Amino acid sequence: MNNNLDEYNDPISYDIENDAYTGELNLLTEWAIRQGGPIIDLACGTGRMTIPLAQKGFELIGVDLHAGMLEHAKKKAEDLNIRIEWLVQDCTVLQIEEKSPFMFMVGNSFQHFHTNEHQNLVLRSIHSHLETDGILVFGTRFPTAEELLQPSTEEYWKTYIDTIENKEVKVYTISDYNPLEQIQHYTTIRKYMDGDNVVEERKTNISLRYTYPKEMERLLFDNGLDILHVYEDWNKSLLSKYSDEMIYVCKKR
């Protein structure tokens, strides 16, 4: 797997910016009820979805390559008195002792697997750890022209409040898409504000692979996964040419 960890080296700041989003929870809960556990959250980060599902009474295993993110996840779970098994592993070579009836990958983490080889490796690894008729749910950004052909100049993205430093943070991105590799290279700039003044800038880099719908169909089929549903969002809206995301529900063949 590529070295794409720059964005995740400050787990506390990552949580402040991202932890409030729980849009995936209803769909994941629906499949958790159908399939049971142990449920494996792949590329789980700081447990944004692992912990809420465990709070509902399901058995969870959280897997991530980044030890710092997992340490923060573990502390959050312990503070809530929730038991979750946390494993530092590369998702392309999973080594989990038990198979799972339900695995998922949220946060568009599938885009971290840049090459055809790595996409195959992660899906084969998932397939080998799913029980018979096991379910995989994951999401990835839809490769629309608007998504890919963003200006290569600094563009405003969003604003949030850093509750630790008590500052407004304005987030900007610079994008550079390589169509030969289908990879978007992002520089994210977070500007910490004091009123109208920028008091600090922090930059991170991340690169994301985009996969087209027909390409994904073949990729999943070739790796032993049958597509049950494709949605444009976690509310189960149908995919269209105007979609921003592709949410896949797959069954092990």
Buried (B, 14 or more C-beta within 10 A) or exposed (E): BBEBBBEBEBBBBBBBBEBEEEEBBEBBBEBBEEBBBBBBBBBBBBBBBBBBBBEEEBBBBBBBBBEBBBBBBBEBBEEEEBEBBBBBBBBBEBEBEEBBBBBBBBBBBBBBBBEEEBBBBBBBBBBEBBBEEBBBBBBBBBBEEEBBEBEEEEEEEEEBEBEEEEBBBBBBBBBEBEEEEBBBBBBBBBBBBEEEEEEEEEEBEBBBBBBEBEBBEEBBEEBBBEBEBBBBBBEEEEBEEEBEBBBBBBBBE
